[in-house]
Amino acid sequence: MRNSDVEIAGLTVYLGFGEFADEPRIHRILVDHVIRGIRIQVLLRLFLALFVLLTVCLDPPDHATVFSVVTAVLYAAWCIAGAVVVRRHEAWMVRYSWIALPIDLLLLTILAVVAGMSNEVSWTTDALLTGFALVPMIAAISLQPRLCAIVVIATVVVYAVSNILARQSNGEPWSIIVLRVLVVSALAIGAILLSQLQRSRVTTIGSLAAERARLLDATMEIEERERRDLADNLHDGALQYLLAARQELATLRDSADPVTLNRVDGALRDSAQLLRSTLSELHPVVLEQAGLAVALTDLASSYGSRAGAPAISVDTAAWPSELRTSADSLLFAAARELLTNVLKHAEADTAEVTAEFDDGVARLVVVDDGVGLPEDVGVEELMRRRQAAGHIGLASRRVRIEGVGGTFSLATRPSGGTVAVVEVPAREV
């Protein structure tokens, strides 16, 4: 597993989604939602920093101007630095967002109190107190309702205290202060409920994705078991009968027409070879024993020996022969389906299969020089039409690949033909 995958898995537990700790494919979904929320927080925080900076510059307090401006500039720099962190370092995004919320609250409190104490009538304080309304909104985007509750409760308390302290210079009636606190309290309650709703939705999405992944695993396991059973039945049944027939035929060579015997023997030999190829494709024992690199070479040899088949080459230089990964079976099945389509539809003269493994990503590329994809039909529409016509091979492979967090793409080759690329997150086993 790559370092980034470990960080993402750690974030999943750190965020309180421990129920999905054993579902690596779900980590990315959950963390993506968290990252989107943090980016919105960063945007709102930048607006808050701009608001604070404009407030102290356009209407500075009389006796603490330098302190207020310097504090606002430092806060703006902090927010910009946070935006850089969020953009470049996923592992620190959540930690930054949690640290930043108390800093937002502390900064507004300090500036509001300083402005209220330095002026007889402080419009600066009134403007800064308005900024408190943004804090619950920033906290609401968090997927941590408890943290959100702590922050917004502290916001309401600090807001109330700041208003009371500012009343000494502004002389506002108590009724106005109470009404303001009630509005901020309503925002705080709404922020907590929104945070709970967002977390519930993300948890539901994670649960559905985990269930989908488990169903895909079960489907692939059933399919593999059926292929293995069919291969065993063919090996123990039809293939053995063919071999026995050839042995019986050998006993008739002295008493029958040699030409007829040779013709029958050739048919039986070709049938036995075809059965062996079919068995290898249905349940490639070589994949388990020798690995994907050798299995792809055998698959290409089997397909390439068929009548009218293109010349198929295999490049596994970036896939060590001793390597075994969690994606071997999936890539082999994809290669088998793609080569089947090349033989049936591409009208190609050559095809190339490439397998690579790099930094936790297994990659399969199948290229041919055939007729390519239709120019007037998009890939998605083409897949939909083929699926509607009963050709579900590629569609089912794509579902399985995307179900484990991978990607499957088809494109027209610039020099003619088709390029199919499969990328799947994988680990060595």
TILONU-965308 format. One record per residue (C-alpha): residue number from 0; z, x, y. Coordinates in nm, 4 decimals, decimal comma. Example, Ala and Ser with C-alpha at 12.3 -4.5 7.8 and 13.67 -1.06 7.14 Angstrom:
2
<n->0	Z->0,7800	X->1,2300	Y->-0,4500>
<n->1	Z->0,7140	X->1,3670	Y->-0,1060>
end
This chain:
429
<n->0	Z->0,0000	X->0,0000	Y->0,0000>
<n->1	Z->-0,0931	X->0,1325	Y->0,3428>
<n->2	Z->0,1706	X->0,2104	Y->0,6057>
<n->3	Z->0,0453	X->-0,0792	Y->0,8180>
<n->4	Z->0,0909	X->-0,3120	Y->0,5205>
<n->5	Z->0,4463	X->-0,1889	Y->0,4757>
<n->6	Z->0,5161	X->-0,2483	Y->0,8462>
<n->7	Z->0,3694	X->-0,5974	Y->0,8270>
<n->8	Z->0,5725	X->-0,6789	Y->0,5164>
<n->9	Z->0,8832	X->-0,5517	Y->0,6942>
<n->10	Z->0,8064	X->-0,7692	Y->0,9951>
<n->11	Z->0,7775	X->-1,0717	Y->0,7662>
<n->12	Z->1,1320	X->-1,0203	Y->0,6405>
<n->13	Z->1,2550	X->-0,9175	Y->0,9870>
<n->14	Z->1,1285	X->-1,2453	Y->1,1293>
<n->15	Z->1,3163	X->-1,4485	Y->0,8695>
<n->16	Z->1,0215	X->-1,5344	Y->0,6437>
<n->17	Z->1,1841	X->-1,3695	Y->0,3430>
<n->18	Z->1,0664	X->-1,6482	Y->0,1113>
<n->19	Z->0,7201	X->-1,4921	Y->0,1327>
<n->20	Z->0,8370	X->-1,1348	Y->0,0737>
<n->21	Z->0,6634	X->-1,1275	Y->-0,2668>
<n->22	Z->0,3351	X->-1,2633	Y->-0,1271>
<n->23	Z->0,1617	X->-0,9669	Y->0,0432>
<n->24	Z->-0,1468	X->-1,1804	Y->0,1109>
<n->25	Z->0,0618	X->-1,4183	Y->0,3238>
<n->26	Z->0,2174	X->-1,1485	Y->0,5437>
<n->27	Z->-0,0920	X->-1,1173	Y->0,7565>
<n->28	Z->-0,1094	X->-1,4919	Y->0,8224>
<n->29	Z->0,2520	X->-1,5144	Y->0,9345>
<n->30	Z->0,2462	X->-1,2009	Y->1,1440>
<n->31	Z->-0,0813	X->-1,3042	Y->1,3097>
<n->32	Z->0,0898	X->-1,6198	Y->1,4409>
<n->33	Z->0,3819	X->-1,4133	Y->1,5670>
<n->34	Z->0,1470	X->-1,1671	Y->1,7380>
<n->35	Z->-0,0384	X->-1,4475	Y->1,9153>
<n->36	Z->0,2906	X->-1,5860	Y->2,0439>
<n->37	Z->0,4048	X->-1,2454	Y->2,1676>
<n->38	Z->0,0780	X->-1,1956	Y->2,3516>
<n->39	Z->0,1332	X->-1,5251	Y->2,5307>
<n->40	Z->0,4863	X->-1,4093	Y->2,6133>
<n->41	Z->0,3461	X->-1,0897	Y->2,7600>
<n->42	Z->0,1037	X->-1,2870	Y->2,9763>
<n->43	Z->0,3814	X->-1,5135	Y->3,1063>
<n->44	Z->0,6031	X->-1,2113	Y->3,1674>
<n->45	Z->0,3307	X->-1,0467	Y->3,3739>
<n->46	Z->0,3113	X->-1,3633	Y->3,5841>
<n->47	Z->0,6909	X->-1,3516	Y->3,6226>
<n->48	Z->0,6755	X->-0,9869	Y->3,7325>
<n->49	Z->0,4044	X->-1,0711	Y->3,9864>
<n->50	Z->0,6121	X->-1,3636	Y->4,1144>
<n->51	Z->0,9233	X->-1,1470	Y->4,1563>
<n->52	Z->0,7298	X->-0,8665	Y->4,3265>
<n->53	Z->0,5582	X->-1,1030	Y->4,5721>
<n->54	Z->0,8887	X->-1,2778	Y->4,6464>
<n->55	Z->1,0782	X->-0,9629	Y->4,7442>
<n->56	Z->0,7782	X->-0,8239	Y->4,9357>
<n->57	Z->0,6806	X->-1,1365	Y->5,1293>
<n->58	Z->1,0356	X->-1,2522	Y->5,1999>
<n->59	Z->1,2694	X->-0,9555	Y->5,1412>
<n->60	Z->1,6470	X->-0,9918	Y->5,1787>
<n->61	Z->1,7877	X->-0,8457	Y->5,5028>
<n->62	Z->2,0347	X->-0,5914	Y->5,3663>
<n->63	Z->1,8975	X->-0,4942	Y->5,0218>
<n->64	Z->1,5260	X->-0,4668	Y->5,0796>
<n->65	Z->1,4722	X->-0,1226	Y->4,9244>
<n->66	Z->1,6867	X->-0,2021	Y->4,6221>
<n->67	Z->1,5061	X->-0,5344	Y->4,5641>
<n->68	Z->1,1563	X->-0,3880	Y->4,6005>
<n->69	Z->1,2326	X->-0,0885	Y->4,3755>
<n->70	Z->1,3871	X->-0,3175	Y->4,1146>
<n->71	Z->1,0844	X->-0,5491	Y->4,1239>
<n->72	Z->0,8443	X->-0,2538	Y->4,0919>
<n->73	Z->1,0381	X->-0,1136	Y->3,7946>
<n->74	Z->1,0351	X->-0,4546	Y->3,6317>
<n->75	Z->0,6580	X->-0,4818	Y->3,6823>
<n->76	Z->0,6150	X->-0,1353	Y->3,5282>
<n->77	Z->0,8309	X->-0,2440	Y->3,2336>
<n->78	Z->0,6138	X->-0,5518	Y->3,1807>
<n->79	Z->0,2928	X->-0,3484	Y->3,1958>
<n->80	Z->0,4351	X->-0,0964	Y->2,9484>
<n->81	Z->0,5259	X->-0,3878	Y->2,7214>
<n->82	Z->0,1678	X->-0,5126	Y->2,7382>
<n->83	Z->0,0477	X->-0,1694	Y->2,6257>
<n->84	Z->0,2965	X->-0,1650	Y->2,3382>
<n->85	Z->0,1890	X->-0,5112	Y->2,2266>
<n->86	Z->-0,1758	X->-0,4075	Y->2,2311>
<n->87	Z->-0,1363	X->-0,0852	Y->2,0334>
<n->88	Z->0,1705	X->-0,1046	Y->1,8086>
<n->89	Z->0,2173	X->-0,4141	Y->1,5934>
<n->90	Z->0,5362	X->-0,2819	Y->1,4360>
<n->91	Z->0,7114	X->-0,2730	Y->1,7762>
<n->92	Z->0,5817	X->-0,6004	Y->1,9132>
<n->93	Z->0,8583	X->-0,8263	Y->1,7839>
<n->94	Z->1,1341	X->-0,5842	Y->1,8778>
<n->95	Z->0,9929	X->-0,5506	Y->2,2276>
<n->96	Z->0,9738	X->-0,9274	Y->2,2739>
<n->97	Z->1,3373	X->-0,9686	Y->2,1748>
<n->98	Z->1,4582	X->-0,6881	Y->2,4012>
<n->99	Z->1,2473	X->-0,8118	Y->2,6918>
<n->100	Z->1,4001	X->-1,1608	Y->2,7090>
<n->101	Z->1,7532	X->-1,0448	Y->2,8054>
<n->102	Z->1,5989	X->-0,7998	Y->3,0540>
<n->103	Z->1,4065	X->-1,0851	Y->3,2191>
<n->104	Z->1,7263	X->-1,2820	Y->3,2554>
<n->105	Z->1,9288	X->-0,9859	Y->3,3794>
<n->106	Z->1,6704	X->-0,8894	Y->3,6415>
<n->107	Z->1,6433	X->-1,2388	Y->3,7895>
<n->108	Z->2,0209	X->-1,2680	Y->3,8019>
<n->109	Z->2,0687	X->-0,9349	Y->3,9792>
<n->110	Z->1,8007	X->-1,0008	Y->4,2388>
<n->111	Z->1,9132	X->-1,3587	Y->4,3035>
<n->112	Z->2,2786	X->-1,2549	Y->4,3476>
<n->113	Z->2,1920	X->-0,9537	Y->4,5670>
<n->114	Z->1,9651	X->-1,1653	Y->4,7875>
<n->115	Z->2,2270	X->-1,4378	Y->4,8155>
<n->116	Z->2,4988	X->-1,1932	Y->4,9164>
<n->117	Z->2,2861	X->-1,0069	Y->5,1740>
<n->118	Z->2,1514	X->-1,2995	Y->5,3783>
<n->119	Z->2,3191	X->-1,5757	Y->5,5661>
<n->120	Z->2,0411	X->-1,8145	Y->5,4719>
<n->121	Z->1,8455	X->-1,6724	Y->5,1788>
<n->122	Z->1,5040	X->-1,8184	Y->5,1076>
<n->123	Z->1,4524	X->-1,5211	Y->4,8767>
<n->124	Z->1,7280	X->-1,6513	Y->4,6524>
<n->125	Z->1,5726	X->-1,9967	Y->4,6385>
<n->126	Z->1,2376	X->-1,8513	Y->4,5344>
<n->127	Z->1,3888	X->-1,6210	Y->4,2731>
<n->128	Z->1,5922	X->-1,9044	Y->4,1213>
<n->129	Z->1,2662	X->-2,0879	Y->4,0600>
<n->130	Z->1,1619	X->-1,8024	Y->3,8336>
<n->131	Z->1,4382	X->-1,8944	Y->3,5900>
<n->132	Z->1,2210	X->-2,1850	Y->3,4744>
<n->133	Z->0,9767	X->-1,9380	Y->3,3165>
<n->134	Z->1,2397	X->-1,7796	Y->3,0918>
<n->135	Z->1,2826	X->-2,0822	Y->2,8574>
<n->136	Z->0,9045	X->-2,1091	Y->2,8318>
<n->137	Z->0,8768	X->-1,7446	Y->2,7332>
<n->138	Z->1,1556	X->-1,7887	Y->2,4767>
<n->139	Z->0,9997	X->-2,1082	Y->2,3384>
<n->140	Z->0,6991	X->-1,9180	Y->2,2050>
<n->141	Z->0,9283	X->-1,7145	Y->1,9816>
<n->142	Z->0,9370	X->-1,8183	Y->1,6157>
<n->143	Z->1,3125	X->-1,7564	Y->1,6138>
<n->144	Z->1,4904	X->-2,0799	Y->1,7174>
<n->145	Z->1,8338	X->-1,9154	Y->1,7071>
<n->146	Z->1,7288	X->-1,6346	Y->1,9361>
<n->147	Z->1,5583	X->-1,8875	Y->2,1610>
<n->148	Z->1,8781	X->-2,0952	Y->2,1734>
<n->149	Z->2,0867	X->-1,7923	Y->2,2700>
<n->150	Z->1,8451	X->-1,6927	Y->2,5461>
<n->151	Z->1,8006	X->-2,0388	Y->2,6964>
<n->152	Z->2,1730	X->-2,1207	Y->2,6880>
<n->153	Z->2,2396	X->-1,7931	Y->2,8660>
<n->154	Z->1,9620	X->-1,8842	Y->3,1112>
<n->155	Z->2,1227	X->-2,2189	Y->3,1945>
<n->156	Z->2,4651	X->-2,0589	Y->3,2426>
<n->157	Z->2,3325	X->-1,7742	Y->3,4562>
<n->158	Z->2,1151	X->-2,0147	Y->3,6557>
<n->159	Z->2,4136	X->-2,2357	Y->3,7280>
<n->160	Z->2,6296	X->-1,9385	Y->3,8314>
<n->161	Z->2,3503	X->-1,7976	Y->4,0508>
<n->162	Z->2,3103	X->-2,1306	Y->4,2257>
<n->163	Z->2,6854	X->-2,1499	Y->4,2900>
<n->164	Z->2,6911	X->-1,7989	Y->4,4347>
<n->165	Z->2,3835	X->-1,8678	Y->4,6468>
<n->166	Z->2,5438	X->-2,1871	Y->4,7802>
<n->167	Z->2,7783	X->-1,9773	Y->4,9953>
<n->168	Z->2,4831	X->-1,8589	Y->5,2050>
<n->169	Z->2,2506	X->-2,1571	Y->5,1739>
<n->170	Z->2,5084	X->-2,4308	Y->5,2008>
<n->171	Z->2,3275	X->-2,6596	Y->4,9570>
<n->172	Z->2,5112	X->-2,9765	Y->4,8445>
<n->173	Z->2,6567	X->-2,9831	Y->4,4944>
<n->174	Z->2,4318	X->-3,2706	Y->4,3950>
<n->175	Z->2,1184	X->-3,0579	Y->4,4439>
<n->176	Z->2,2666	X->-2,7773	Y->4,2354>
<n->177	Z->2,3589	X->-3,0201	Y->3,9559>
<n->178	Z->2,0094	X->-3,1691	Y->3,9540>
<n->179	Z->1,8492	X->-2,8254	Y->3,9385>
<n->180	Z->2,0724	X->-2,7227	Y->3,6490>
<n->181	Z->1,9845	X->-3,0454	Y->3,4676>
<n->182	Z->1,6126	X->-2,9733	Y->3,5008>
<n->183	Z->1,6540	X->-2,6194	Y->3,3669>
<n->184	Z->1,8763	X->-2,7572	Y->3,0875>
<n->185	Z->1,6001	X->-2,9997	Y->2,9896>
<n->186	Z->1,3542	X->-2,7118	Y->2,9813>
<n->187	Z->1,5991	X->-2,5165	Y->2,7646>
<n->188	Z->1,6328	X->-2,8009	Y->2,5127>
<n->189	Z->1,2566	X->-2,8433	Y->2,5040>
<n->190	Z->1,2131	X->-2,4700	Y->2,4455>
<n->191	Z->1,4476	X->-2,4750	Y->2,1445>
<n->192	Z->1,2754	X->-2,7783	Y->1,9918>
<n->193	Z->0,9323	X->-2,6259	Y->2,0529>
<n->194	Z->1,0385	X->-2,3030	Y->1,8879>
<n->195	Z->1,1641	X->-2,4966	Y->1,5840>
<n->196	Z->0,8387	X->-2,6926	Y->1,5673>
<n->197	Z->0,6276	X->-2,3781	Y->1,5853>
<n->198	Z->0,8305	X->-2,2092	Y->1,3134>
<n->199	Z->0,8034	X->-2,5177	Y->1,0933>
<n->200	Z->0,4267	X->-2,5184	Y->1,1321>
<n->201	Z->0,3917	X->-2,1500	Y->1,0548>
<n->202	Z->0,6177	X->-2,1859	Y->0,7502>
<n->203	Z->0,4062	X->-2,4770	Y->0,6282>
<n->204	Z->0,0888	X->-2,2749	Y->0,6755>
<n->205	Z->0,2457	X->-1,9859	Y->0,4853>
<n->206	Z->0,3532	X->-2,2150	Y->0,2015>
<n->207	Z->0,0064	X->-2,3682	Y->0,1723>
<n->208	Z->-0,1575	X->-2,0268	Y->0,1793>
<n->209	Z->0,0819	X->-1,8979	Y->-0,0860>
<n->210	Z->0,0111	X->-2,1990	Y->-0,3064>
<n->211	Z->-0,3629	X->-2,1521	Y->-0,2582>
<n->212	Z->-0,3296	X->-1,7872	Y->-0,3574>
<n->213	Z->-0,1326	X->-1,8804	Y->-0,6697>
<n->214	Z->-0,3932	X->-2,1405	Y->-0,7665>
<n->215	Z->-0,6691	X->-1,8843	Y->-0,7214>
<n->216	Z->-0,4784	X->-1,6387	Y->-0,9389>
<n->217	Z->-0,4363	X->-1,9046	Y->-1,2065>
<n->218	Z->-0,8060	X->-1,9954	Y->-1,1885>
<n->219	Z->-0,9119	X->-1,6337	Y->-1,2241>
<n->220	Z->-0,6743	X->-1,5860	Y->-1,5156>
<n->221	Z->-0,8123	X->-1,8947	Y->-1,6922>
<n->222	Z->-1,1695	X->-1,7831	Y->-1,6319>
<n->223	Z->-1,0975	X->-1,4357	Y->-1,7661>
<n->224	Z->-0,9248	X->-1,5789	Y->-2,0719>
<n->225	Z->-1,2219	X->-1,8087	Y->-2,1415>
<n->226	Z->-1,4629	X->-1,5184	Y->-2,1108>
<n->227	Z->-1,2500	X->-1,3120	Y->-2,3468>
<n->228	Z->-1,2314	X->-1,5941	Y->-2,6020>
<n->229	Z->-1,6078	X->-1,6520	Y->-2,5821>
<n->230	Z->-1,6733	X->-1,2802	Y->-2,6232>
<n->231	Z->-1,4423	X->-1,2658	Y->-2,9254>
<n->232	Z->-1,6130	X->-1,5648	Y->-3,0846>
<n->233	Z->-1,9583	X->-1,4148	Y->-3,0318>
<n->234	Z->-1,8445	X->-1,0792	Y->-3,1667>
<n->235	Z->-1,6751	X->-1,2227	Y->-3,4742>
<n->236	Z->-1,9431	X->-1,4869	Y->-3,5341>
<n->237	Z->-2,3038	X->-1,4567	Y->-3,4208>
<n->238	Z->-2,3113	X->-1,0770	Y->-3,3952>
<n->239	Z->-2,1636	X->-1,0305	Y->-3,7439>
<n->240	Z->-2,4167	X->-1,2737	Y->-3,8920>
<n->241	Z->-2,7011	X->-1,0813	Y->-3,7301>
<n->242	Z->-2,5742	X->-0,7506	Y->-3,8629>
<n->243	Z->-2,5280	X->-0,9015	Y->-4,2085>
<n->244	Z->-2,8815	X->-1,0419	Y->-4,1957>
<n->245	Z->-3,0219	X->-0,6977	Y->-4,1178>
<n->246	Z->-2,8329	X->-0,5533	Y->-4,4140>
<n->247	Z->-2,9702	X->-0,8248	Y->-4,6431>
<n->248	Z->-3,3155	X->-0,7616	Y->-4,5037>
<n->249	Z->-3,2944	X->-0,3989	Y->-4,6039>
<n->250	Z->-3,2670	X->-0,5025	Y->-4,9696>
<n->251	Z->-3,6016	X->-0,6868	Y->-4,9493>
<n->252	Z->-3,8121	X->-0,3993	Y->-4,8215>
<n->253	Z->-3,9569	X->-0,3134	Y->-5,1660>
<n->254	Z->-4,0549	X->-0,6712	Y->-5,2546>
<n->255	Z->-4,1858	X->-0,8227	Y->-4,9307>
<n->256	Z->-4,4583	X->-0,7627	Y->-4,6745>
<n->257	Z->-4,3553	X->-0,4544	Y->-4,4693>
<n->258	Z->-4,5156	X->-0,5833	Y->-4,1501>
<n->259	Z->-4,3257	X->-0,9099	Y->-4,1673>
<n->260	Z->-4,0042	X->-0,7310	Y->-4,2509>
<n->261	Z->-4,0441	X->-0,4943	Y->-3,9576>
<n->262	Z->-4,1103	X->-0,7856	Y->-3,7229>
<n->263	Z->-3,8027	X->-0,9728	Y->-3,8454>
<n->264	Z->-3,5944	X->-0,6571	Y->-3,8337>
<n->265	Z->-3,7046	X->-0,5917	Y->-3,4747>
<n->266	Z->-3,6142	X->-0,9453	Y->-3,3714>
<n->267	Z->-3,2719	X->-0,9126	Y->-3,5318>
<n->268	Z->-3,2192	X->-0,5711	Y->-3,3695>
<n->269	Z->-3,3141	X->-0,7030	Y->-3,0254>
<n->270	Z->-3,0889	X->-1,0064	Y->-3,0738>
<n->271	Z->-2,7976	X->-0,7843	Y->-3,1708>
<n->272	Z->-2,8566	X->-0,5646	Y->-2,8641>
<n->273	Z->-2,8719	X->-0,8718	Y->-2,6407>
<n->274	Z->-2,5484	X->-1,0020	Y->-2,7869>
<n->275	Z->-2,3808	X->-0,6665	Y->-2,7318>
<n->276	Z->-2,4940	X->-0,6691	Y->-2,3664>
<n->277	Z->-2,3711	X->-1,0251	Y->-2,3258>
<n->278	Z->-2,0357	X->-0,9328	Y->-2,4762>
<n->279	Z->-2,0046	X->-0,6384	Y->-2,2393>
<n->280	Z->-2,0779	X->-0,8625	Y->-1,9403>
<n->281	Z->-1,8448	X->-1,1429	Y->-2,0492>
<n->282	Z->-1,5480	X->-0,9230	Y->-2,1304>
<n->283	Z->-1,6042	X->-0,5597	Y->-2,0325>
<n->284	Z->-1,3650	X->-0,3658	Y->-2,2507>
<n->285	Z->-1,4906	X->-0,0531	Y->-2,0769>
<n->286	Z->-1,3408	X->-0,1840	Y->-1,7501>
<n->287	Z->-0,9942	X->-0,1771	Y->-1,9043>
<n->288	Z->-1,0445	X->0,1470	Y->-2,0919>
<n->289	Z->-1,2557	X->0,3605	Y->-1,8572>
<n->290	Z->-1,2204	X->0,1968	Y->-1,5135>
<n->291	Z->-1,4494	X->0,0337	Y->-1,2607>
<n->292	Z->-1,6795	X->0,3314	Y->-1,2018>
<n->293	Z->-1,7879	X->0,3495	Y->-1,5664>
<n->294	Z->-1,7934	X->-0,0306	Y->-1,6012>
<n->295	Z->-2,0344	X->-0,0650	Y->-1,3069>
<n->296	Z->-2,2601	X->0,2006	Y->-1,4562>
<n->297	Z->-2,2688	X->0,0151	Y->-1,7890>
<n->298	Z->-2,3305	X->-0,3154	Y->-1,6098>
<n->299	Z->-2,6217	X->-0,1692	Y->-1,4148>
<n->300	Z->-2,7658	X->-0,0210	Y->-1,7341>
<n->301	Z->-2,7378	X->-0,3571	Y->-1,9108>
<n->302	Z->-2,9084	X->-0,5471	Y->-1,6281>
<n->303	Z->-3,1663	X->-0,2764	Y->-1,5688>
<n->304	Z->-3,2827	X->-0,2865	Y->-1,9317>
<n->305	Z->-3,3940	X->-0,6485	Y->-1,9033>
<n->306	Z->-3,7602	X->-0,7366	Y->-1,8718>
<n->307	Z->-3,8760	X->-0,7453	Y->-1,5110>
<n->308	Z->-3,5481	X->-0,6045	Y->-1,3803>
<n->309	Z->-3,5458	X->-0,3649	Y->-1,0831>
<n->310	Z->-3,4326	X->-0,0056	Y->-1,1115>
<n->311	Z->-3,0574	X->-0,0196	Y->-1,0513>
<n->312	Z->-2,8640	X->0,2868	Y->-0,9368>
<n->313	Z->-2,4874	X->0,3190	Y->-0,9060>
<n->314	Z->-2,2965	X->0,5340	Y->-0,6553>
<n->315	Z->-1,9269	X->0,5764	Y->-0,7336>
<n->316	Z->-1,8742	X->0,9131	Y->-0,5630>
<n->317	Z->-1,6034	X->0,7564	Y->-0,3447>
<n->318	Z->-1,4382	X->0,5888	Y->-0,6438>
<n->319	Z->-1,2693	X->0,8445	Y->-0,8731>
<n->320	Z->-1,3327	X->0,7808	Y->-1,2434>
<n->321	Z->-0,9613	X->0,7847	Y->-1,3200>
<n->322	Z->-0,8780	X->0,5336	Y->-1,0443>
<n->323	Z->-0,7416	X->0,1906	Y->-1,1410>
<n->324	Z->-0,6713	X->-0,0685	Y->-0,8713>
<n->325	Z->-0,5555	X->-0,4284	Y->-0,8468>
<n->326	Z->-0,9089	X->-0,5273	Y->-0,7372>
<n->327	Z->-1,1058	X->-0,3844	Y->-1,0311>
<n->328	Z->-1,1650	X->-0,7153	Y->-1,2104>
<n->329	Z->-1,2523	X->-0,8949	Y->-0,8875>
<n->330	Z->-1,5059	X->-0,6310	Y->-0,7804>
<n->331	Z->-1,6629	X->-0,6164	Y->-1,1255>
<n->332	Z->-1,7055	X->-0,9952	Y->-1,1325>
<n->333	Z->-1,8578	X->-0,9847	Y->-0,7832>
<n->334	Z->-2,0985	X->-0,7075	Y->-0,8866>
<n->335	Z->-2,2014	X->-0,9059	Y->-1,1946>
<n->336	Z->-2,2705	X->-1,2175	Y->-0,9867>
<n->337	Z->-2,4591	X->-1,0262	Y->-0,7168>
<n->338	Z->-2,6776	X->-0,8420	Y->-0,9682>
<n->339	Z->-2,7510	X->-1,1706	Y->-1,1434>
<n->340	Z->-2,8776	X->-1,3079	Y->-0,8123>
<n->341	Z->-3,0865	X->-0,9956	Y->-0,7540>
<n->342	Z->-3,2545	X->-1,0388	Y->-1,0934>
<n->343	Z->-3,3142	X->-1,4116	Y->-1,0478>
<n->344	Z->-3,4097	X->-1,4434	Y->-0,6818>
<n->345	Z->-3,4660	X->-1,1110	Y->-0,5044>
<n->346	Z->-3,7972	X->-1,0015	Y->-0,6620>
<n->347	Z->-3,6766	X->-0,6503	Y->-0,5902>
<n->348	Z->-3,8086	X->-0,3178	Y->-0,7152>
<n->349	Z->-3,4813	X->-0,1315	Y->-0,6656>
<n->350	Z->-3,1144	X->-0,2128	Y->-0,6201>
<n->351	Z->-2,8127	X->0,0045	Y->-0,5498>
<n->352	Z->-2,4468	X->-0,0607	Y->-0,6251>
<n->353	Z->-2,1839	X->0,1382	Y->-0,4338>
<n->354	Z->-1,8073	X->0,1329	Y->-0,4910>
<n->355	Z->-1,5561	X->0,2926	Y->-0,2538>
<n->356	Z->-1,1791	X->0,3064	Y->-0,2221>
<n->357	Z->-1,0267	X->0,4210	Y->0,1049>
<n->358	Z->-0,6829	X->0,3719	Y->0,2604>
<n->359	Z->-0,5889	X->0,0657	Y->0,0553>
<n->360	Z->-0,9290	X->-0,1056	Y->0,0848>
<n->361	Z->-1,1639	X->-0,1454	Y->-0,2117>
<n->362	Z->-1,5275	X->-0,1903	Y->-0,1107>
<n->363	Z->-1,8337	X->-0,2968	Y->-0,3082>
<n->364	Z->-2,1858	X->-0,2844	Y->-0,1595>
<n->365	Z->-2,4945	X->-0,4185	Y->-0,3358>
<n->366	Z->-2,8304	X->-0,3502	Y->-0,1675>
<n->367	Z->-3,1789	X->-0,4521	Y->-0,2817>
<n->368	Z->-3,5307	X->-0,4224	Y->-0,1392>
<n->369	Z->-3,6405	X->-0,7731	Y->-0,2325>
<n->370	Z->-3,7501	X->-1,0737	Y->-0,0305>
<n->371	Z->-3,4206	X->-1,0933	Y->0,1617>
<n->372	Z->-3,2538	X->-1,3999	Y->0,3062>
<n->373	Z->-3,4536	X->-1,6881	Y->0,4598>
<n->374	Z->-3,5106	X->-1,6261	Y->0,8302>
<n->375	Z->-3,4769	X->-1,9914	Y->0,9322>
<n->376	Z->-3,1487	X->-2,0573	Y->0,7495>
<n->377	Z->-2,8107	X->-1,9058	Y->0,8267>
<n->378	Z->-2,5985	X->-1,7484	Y->0,5549>
<n->379	Z->-2,3380	X->-2,0253	Y->0,5627>
<n->380	Z->-2,6027	X->-2,2955	Y->0,5430>
<n->381	Z->-2,7772	X->-2,1123	Y->0,2594>
<n->382	Z->-2,4501	X->-2,0870	Y->0,0666>
<n->383	Z->-2,3842	X->-2,4556	Y->0,1253>
<n->384	Z->-2,7290	X->-2,5556	Y->0,0021>
<n->385	Z->-2,7017	X->-2,3418	Y->-0,3105>
<n->386	Z->-2,3587	X->-2,4827	Y->-0,3809>
<n->387	Z->-2,4887	X->-2,8393	Y->-0,3379>
<n->388	Z->-2,7655	X->-2,7582	Y->-0,5859>
<n->389	Z->-2,5082	X->-2,6519	Y->-0,8439>
<n->390	Z->-2,5286	X->-2,2740	Y->-0,7886>
<n->391	Z->-2,1594	X->-2,2078	Y->-0,7332>
<n->392	Z->-2,1401	X->-1,8485	Y->-0,8528>
<n->393	Z->-2,1421	X->-1,6718	Y->-0,5166>
<n->394	Z->-1,9375	X->-1,9464	Y->-0,3498>
<n->395	Z->-1,6656	X->-1,9227	Y->-0,6128>
<n->396	Z->-1,6608	X->-1,5432	Y->-0,5830>
<n->397	Z->-1,6255	X->-1,5662	Y->-0,2065>
<n->398	Z->-1,3343	X->-1,8091	Y->-0,2403>
<n->399	Z->-1,1579	X->-1,5716	Y->-0,4768>
<n->400	Z->-1,2236	X->-1,2711	Y->-0,2536>
<n->401	Z->-1,1020	X->-1,4459	Y->0,0614>
<n->402	Z->-0,8048	X->-1,5814	Y->-0,1324>
<n->403	Z->-0,6688	X->-1,2294	Y->-0,1770>
<n->404	Z->-0,7253	X->-1,1449	Y->0,1890>
<n->405	Z->-1,0692	X->-0,9892	Y->0,1468>
<n->406	Z->-1,4083	X->-1,0505	Y->0,3045>
<n->407	Z->-1,7499	X->-1,1291	Y->0,1579>
<n->408	Z->-2,0647	X->-1,0965	Y->0,3680>
<n->409	Z->-2,4387	X->-1,1301	Y->0,3145>
<n->410	Z->-2,6984	X->-0,9973	Y->0,5570>
<n->411	Z->-3,0673	X->-0,9159	Y->0,5714>
<n->412	Z->-3,1474	X->-0,5487	Y->0,5290>
<n->413	Z->-3,3400	X->-0,4109	Y->0,8306>
<n->414	Z->-3,6035	X->-0,2480	Y->0,6077>
<n->415	Z->-3,6308	X->-0,5545	Y->0,3837>
<n->416	Z->-3,4028	X->-0,7022	Y->0,1231>
<n->417	Z->-3,0389	X->-0,8061	Y->0,1226>
<n->418	Z->-2,7059	X->-0,6322	Y->0,1762>
<n->419	Z->-2,3906	X->-0,7781	Y->0,0216>
<n->420	Z->-2,0540	X->-0,6270	Y->0,1159>
<n->421	Z->-1,7203	X->-0,7094	Y->-0,0456>
<n->422	Z->-1,3953	X->-0,5671	Y->0,0957>
<n->423	Z->-1,0612	X->-0,6374	Y->-0,0688>
<n->424	Z->-0,7126	X->-0,5015	Y->0,0050>
<n->425	Z->-0,6034	X->-0,3203	Y->-0,3099>
<n->426	Z->-0,3369	X->-0,0900	Y->-0,4438>
<n->427	Z->-0,3520	X->0,1747	Y->-0,7128>
<n->428	Z->-0,2069	X->0,0700	Y->-1,0468>
end
